[in-house]
């Protein structure tokens, strides 16, 4: 039985994602110096971050 073409190829998961998860955005904000663990507790309404810094 073959896979349906809509499932794509296995290498498709290796592509760069455009959307970051919350913990990834917090990591990017830490690298930029805009997130301080002892001050910032709110994880909703995070500012936009460039996705190319997440690596």
Secondary structure, DSSP 8 states (H G I E B T S, - for coil): ----GGG--GGGGGS--SS--HHHHHHHHHHHT---TTT----SS-----GGG--
